[in-house]
Amino acid sequence: MAQPTRIVMSGPASEVLDALKKSYGQELAFVIGGGCCEGTTVSLFEKAFTVGYAPIEAEGPLGLFVERGWKHLYEGKTILVDVAEDDGSDRMSLEARLGKHFTFRLEGTSAAPGACPPRP
């Protein structure tokens, strides 16, 4: 059995997540998907919006779901989550309502989720 994936949040990212949990409740999850226009994206949704994505066993403040063909890229890894000011895009992710967007980086690399293979 693979080691669980660890989700490690920076202080500012934790503050944004806490604010969103107050508005939307505790059942939130990160979803890493191919995106429709921006390429690979990291989004925060209510868990009800994770249909069609593969769950990953994760230690951290919330769930993690990815494109089914990408599961092996994230299992057993440590994902570092930070937050940045939104760049004005039309993201559907919950933190966009606060003028923010979450960023992911795999520990020990400079690789962001954009380094993933094309959509299966």
C-alpha positions as CSV (number, residue, x, y, z in Angstrom):
1,M,0.0,0.0,0.0
2,A,1.3,3.4,-1.0
3,Q,2.2,6.0,1.7
4,P,-0.6,8.6,2.0
5,T,-0.1,11.9,0.2
6,R,0.6,14.8,2.6
7,I,-1.0,18.2,2.0
8,V,1.0,20.9,3.7
9,M,-0.5,24.4,3.8
10,S,1.4,27.7,4.2
11,G,0.1,30.1,6.9
12,P,-1.6,32.4,4.4
13,A,-3.1,29.4,2.6
14,S,-4.5,28.0,5.9
15,E,-6.1,31.4,6.6
16,V,-7.8,31.4,3.3
17,L,-9.0,27.8,3.7
18,D,-10.3,28.6,7.2
19,A,-12.3,31.5,5.8
20,L,-13.8,29.3,3.1
21,K,-14.7,26.6,5.5
22,K,-16.7,29.1,7.5
23,S,-18.6,30.0,4.4
24,Y,-18.9,26.6,2.7
25,G,-18.5,24.1,5.5
26,Q,-16.0,21.4,6.2
27,E,-16.6,19.2,3.2
28,L,-14.2,20.8,0.7
29,A,-11.6,19.1,-1.5
30,F,-8.8,20.1,-3.8
31,V,-9.3,18.8,-7.4
32,I,-6.4,18.7,-9.9
33,G,-7.7,18.4,-13.4
34,G,-6.9,19.2,-17.0
35,G,-8.9,22.4,-17.0
36,C,-10.9,23.5,-20.0
37,C,-8.9,26.5,-21.1
38,E,-6.0,27.0,-18.8
39,G,-4.3,23.6,-18.9
40,T,-3.8,21.8,-15.6
41,T,-5.5,23.5,-12.8
42,V,-5.9,23.2,-9.0
43,S,-9.4,24.0,-7.8
44,L,-11.1,24.0,-4.5
45,F,-14.7,22.7,-4.6
46,E,-17.3,21.2,-2.3
47,K,-16.8,17.5,-2.3
48,A,-20.0,17.0,-4.3
49,F,-18.2,18.4,-7.4
50,T,-15.5,15.6,-7.4
51,V,-17.5,13.1,-9.4
52,G,-15.4,11.5,-12.1
53,Y,-12.1,12.2,-10.3
54,A,-10.0,9.6,-8.5
55,P,-9.6,10.1,-4.7
56,I,-6.1,10.0,-3.2
57,E,-5.6,9.0,0.4
58,A,-4.2,12.3,1.9
59,E,-3.1,13.5,5.3
60,G,-4.0,17.2,5.6
61,P,-6.8,19.6,6.1
62,L,-9.1,18.3,3.3
63,G,-9.5,15.8,0.5
64,L,-7.6,15.5,-2.8
65,F,-9.0,14.3,-6.1
66,V,-7.1,14.1,-9.4
67,E,-7.7,13.0,-13.0
68,R,-7.8,9.3,-13.0
69,G,-4.7,8.8,-15.2
70,W,-2.7,11.1,-12.9
71,K,-3.2,9.3,-9.6
72,H,0.3,7.7,-9.6
73,L,1.9,11.2,-9.9
74,Y,0.6,12.3,-6.5
75,E,0.3,9.2,-4.4
76,G,2.9,9.2,-1.6
77,K,4.1,12.7,-2.3
78,T,4.1,15.9,-0.3
79,I,2.2,18.7,-1.8
80,L,3.0,22.2,-0.6
81,V,0.1,24.6,-0.9
82,D,0.4,28.4,-0.9
83,V,-1.9,31.2,-2.0
84,A,-1.4,34.1,-4.3
85,E,-3.4,37.1,-5.4
86,D,-5.9,36.2,-8.2
87,D,-4.7,37.2,-11.7
88,G,-8.1,38.2,-12.8
89,S,-9.0,34.9,-14.5
90,D,-12.5,33.5,-14.4
91,R,-11.7,30.6,-12.1
92,M,-14.5,28.6,-10.7
93,S,-12.5,27.6,-7.6
94,L,-13.9,28.8,-4.3
95,E,-11.0,31.0,-3.3
96,A,-11.4,33.2,-6.4
97,R,-14.4,34.8,-4.6
98,L,-11.8,36.2,-2.1
99,G,-9.5,37.4,-4.9
100,K,-7.0,34.6,-4.3
101,H,-5.8,31.4,-5.9
102,F,-4.1,28.4,-4.4
103,T,-0.8,27.2,-5.9
104,F,0.6,23.6,-5.5
105,R,4.2,22.5,-5.6
106,L,5.5,19.0,-5.1
107,E,8.1,19.0,-2.3
108,G,11.7,18.7,-3.4
109,T,10.9,20.0,-6.9
110,S,10.0,23.2,-8.6
111,A,7.3,21.2,-10.5
112,A,3.8,22.5,-10.3
113,P,0.8,20.4,-11.3
114,G,1.2,21.9,-14.8
115,A,4.1,19.4,-15.3
116,C,1.5,16.6,-15.5
117,P,1.0,14.6,-18.7
118,P,-1.8,15.5,-21.1
119,R,-5.3,14.5,-20.2
120,P,-6.0,10.8,-20.6
